[in-house]
Amino acid sequence: MSLEKTAGSAGASHPPVKTMFFPIWKLEEQVREQLRRGVKTPGGAEVAVAVGSSAFSYIKKYDNELIIKYVEGCVAITATAKLIGEEAKVYNVDVHNICSKVDL
């Protein structure tokens, strides 16, 4: 998918610049919604997580896998999803206490 944008001040005319745009934040929104509704892990557990808007988010896309880490306070949540086109399907969720060695 490409996105055209024109840069410049009023009155200046520049040709449109084509840039590649991947909706990685759209994928994160899908993951956040799946976490809110609940997901089933490979071990058979159902997990639901409410991620606040103040959480620090780190997103890594590699091939057909998406890894998102949410960090808020001493809690780090890692959600792993498979990518099929522009759809993300969460298949694993881990929660860690990053302030001590005790995991949740």
N, C-alpha and C positions, 0 to 999 in steps of 0.2 A: 504494500500500500504506500503511496507517496502522497506528500502534502506539499502544496505550492504555497509560498508566502512571498510577499513583496516587502522589502525593507527600504526605508528612505523617508525623507521629510516631505511635507506638503509641497507640491509643485515639482518635486524631483521624480523622474521616471526611470525605473530600473526594471530589467527583465525579471520575471519570476524565478526564484531559486528553488529547485526541486531537492527535497531532502527525504530520506527514508524515515518513516515513522512507524514504530512498533508500539502498539497500545499496551505496554507492560503494566501501566497503572490500571487499565481496564481489567487485566488478568488479576491484579491484586484485589480489585473490588469483587470479582467473582469468588476468590478464595475467602475473603472476609465474610461474604454472605453465606458461603457453605459452612464456615466455621460457626457462624451464628445459628444456623439451622441444625447443625450436627453432621458429622461424617463417621463412616464406619472404617476402622483401621483393619489391616490385614489379620490381626489377631482376633478380630471379631468384636472388639469393644466399640461403643459409640461414644464419640467425644464432641462436645460443644464448647466453644470459646467465644466470649464477648470481648472484642478488641476495641479499646477506647481510641478516640480520635487523637489523643495526645501521645500515643505510642510512637516510638521511633520505628520506622519500617525499613528493612533491608531486603531487596529483591535481587535474586540471581536467576537468570534464565540460561540454561545450557542444554543445547539440543532440544529434546522433547520433555525436559523436566524444569520445573519452577520451584525454587526454594525461597520462602519468605520467612524472615525472622522479625518478630515484633518484640520490642523491648520497652518495658515500662517499669520504673523502679527496679526492684530486684528480680523481676520475673521476665524470662525470655521464652517466647513461644516460637517454635519452628514448625511451619506447615510445608509439607512437600506435596507437589501436585504433578500429574502427568498432563502434558499439553497435546491436544488434538485440534489442529488448526488454531483458531483463536479462542478455544475453550479450555479452561483449566479444571481438572478433576482432582480434588484433594484426596490423598490416600493414606497420609500419615501425619500425626500431630504429636509433638513432644513439648513438655513444659519443664523449664529448668529454673532453679533459684540460683542466680548468678552472684549473689552476695555471700553465699556460703556453699559448703560441699553437699548440703542436703537438698536433693531434688524433690519436687512436689509430686 
